[in-house]
Amino acid sequence: MDDTVNNLLTAIQPNGIERQEAREQALMVANIRLPKEYSGDYKDSLTTRSIFETLGIKVLGGADDLFWNVELPEGWKLVPTDHSMWSKLVDPEGRERISVFYKGAFYDRRAYISLINRYAIVDRTYEDPPVAEMQLTDLMDDSIIATLNAKNVRAQGKFDVKAHTYNEKQRAKLAKLIPKHNSITWELE
């Protein structure tokens, strides 16, 4: 049977499109494929290939027009969510690192990834009453890695993790980050 007939049969069945999308999601997860398209900040300078390489994901080649065949780092998993268009890539600790969108319907097939921010600078200077600090926060567990003097950070226009001093607990948390990165810098807008 050709694709046109299959698509017609899918469309006229009750919940046919939804079943097709769920089947496509299951195939993507089982075959460990990730989208070629990236949707998010810095789209002009980031590619999925560069993102994957940074995370230790090996790109094995193109699967089709939407997907790369990939090899995940040890312990990482591609996991479907309860919605057939969304899946997530989780690290060995179960933290979501990439959100994956895939609409597998024959009439509107598309896919992309979005990065899940792991760290953020929380600016507390706008609170009422204002606090003269910013916090470097691990968004995965809401822990505060470091408290920063907002005036100093704003004057520099950026925050470099290595340029600040920390208490013992904060140093232990940063020790896990720094070996992988010579420096972690946030440009402030």
C-alpha positions in Angstrom: 0.0 0.0 0.0 1.4 3.4 -0.9 1.9 6.3 1.6 -1.2 8.2 0.3 -3.5 5.3 1.1 -1.9 4.7 4.5 -2.2 8.4 5.4 -5.9 8.4 4.3 -6.6 5.3 6.5 -4.7 6.9 9.4 -6.7 10.1 9.1 -10.1 8.5 8.9 -9.7 6.2 11.9 -10.8 7.5 15.3 -7.7 8.8 17.1 -5.6 7.6 14.1 -3.4 10.7 14.0 -2.7 10.5 17.8 -1.8 6.8 17.5 0.5 7.6 14.6 2.2 10.3 16.7 2.6 7.9 19.7 4.0 5.2 17.3 6.5 7.7 15.9 7.6 8.9 19.4 8.2 5.2 20.4 10.3 4.7 17.2 12.4 7.8 17.9 13.1 6.7 21.5 13.8 3.0 20.6 16.2 4.0 17.8 17.9 6.7 19.8 17.4 9.5 17.3 17.6 13.2 18.1 16.3 16.2 16.0 18.7 18.1 13.8 16.9 21.4 14.5 17.6 23.5 17.7 15.0 26.0 19.0 16.2 28.4 21.7 18.6 31.2 22.6 21.7 31.7 20.5 20.1 29.9 17.6 22.4 31.7 15.2 25.6 30.4 16.8 24.5 27.0 18.1 23.8 23.8 16.1 22.4 20.6 17.4 25.7 18.9 16.5 27.8 21.4 18.6 25.3 21.0 21.5 25.5 17.2 21.3 29.3 17.2 21.2 29.5 19.5 24.2 27.2 17.1 26.1 29.2 14.0 25.0 26.6 12.8 22.6 28.2 11.2 19.5 26.4 12.0 16.2 26.6 8.8 14.1 25.0 10.3 10.9 21.7 11.4 9.5 18.7 9.1 10.0 16.4 11.2 7.7 15.6 14.8 7.0 14.7 15.5 10.7 16.9 13.3 12.8 20.5 12.3 13.7 21.3 8.8 14.8 23.2 9.3 18.0 25.1 7.4 20.7 24.3 8.7 24.2 26.9 9.0 27.0 26.8 6.1 29.5 23.7 6.4 31.8 21.9 8.9 29.6 18.4 8.0 28.3 15.8 9.3 25.9 12.5 9.1 27.7 9.0 9.6 26.3 6.7 11.9 28.3 2.9 11.2 28.7 2.4 13.5 25.6 3.2 11.9 22.3 4.9 15.0 20.9 7.3 15.5 23.8 10.3 13.4 25.1 13.2 14.3 27.2 16.9 13.4 27.4 18.0 12.7 31.0 21.5 12.4 32.4 22.5 9.5 34.8 21.1 11.5 37.8 17.7 11.7 36.1 18.0 15.4 35.4 16.3 16.6 32.2 19.0 18.1 30.0 17.2 18.4 26.6 13.5 18.7 25.8 12.6 17.0 22.5 9.6 17.9 20.4 8.5 15.6 17.6 5.2 15.8 15.7 5.1 12.6 13.8 1.8 13.2 12.0 2.1 12.6 8.2 0.7 16.0 7.3 2.9 18.1 9.6 6.1 16.2 10.5 8.6 18.3 12.4 11.1 18.0 15.3 13.5 20.2 17.4 15.3 20.2 20.7 15.4 22.8 23.4 18.1 23.0 26.1 17.1 22.8 29.7 19.0 25.5 31.7 21.0 23.9 34.5 22.3 27.1 36.1 21.0 30.6 36.3 21.9 33.9 37.9 19.0 35.1 40.0 19.0 38.8 40.4 17.6 39.8 43.8 18.2 43.6 43.4 14.7 44.1 42.1 12.9 42.6 45.2 11.0 44.8 47.5 13.0 45.8 49.6 16.0 45.4 47.2 18.8 43.0 48.1 22.2 43.9 46.8 23.1 40.4 45.6 22.6 37.9 42.8 22.7 34.2 43.3 24.2 31.5 41.1 21.6 28.8 41.3 21.5 25.2 40.3 18.0 25.0 38.7 17.9 21.2 39.0 17.7 21.2 42.8 17.2 24.9 43.5 20.4 25.0 45.6 22.4 28.3 45.8 25.9 27.7 44.5 27.1 31.2 45.3 25.9 34.6 46.4 27.4 37.4 44.4 27.7 41.1 45.0 25.4 42.6 42.3 27.3 45.8 42.0 30.6 44.0 41.2 28.9 41.7 38.7 27.1 44.5 36.9 30.3 46.6 36.7 32.1 43.7 35.0 29.2 43.0 32.7 29.7 39.3 33.2 30.1 36.7 35.9 33.0 34.3 35.8 32.8 31.4 38.3 36.5 31.2 38.9 36.8 34.9 39.8 34.9 34.6 43.0 35.4 33.1 46.4 33.0 30.6 48.0 32.3 28.8 51.2 33.3 25.1 51.5 29.9 23.8 50.4 29.8 26.0 47.3 33.5 25.1 46.4 32.5 21.4 46.6 29.6 22.0 44.2 31.8 24.1 41.8 34.5 21.5 41.9 32.2 19.2 39.9 31.7 21.9 37.3 35.1 23.5 36.8 37.1 20.4 35.7 34.8 20.2 32.7 35.0 23.9 31.9 38.0 26.1 32.4 35.6 28.9 33.1 31.9 29.3 33.2 30.8 32.8 32.2 27.4 34.4 32.0 27.1 37.6 30.0 24.6 39.9 31.6 22.1 41.8 29.6 
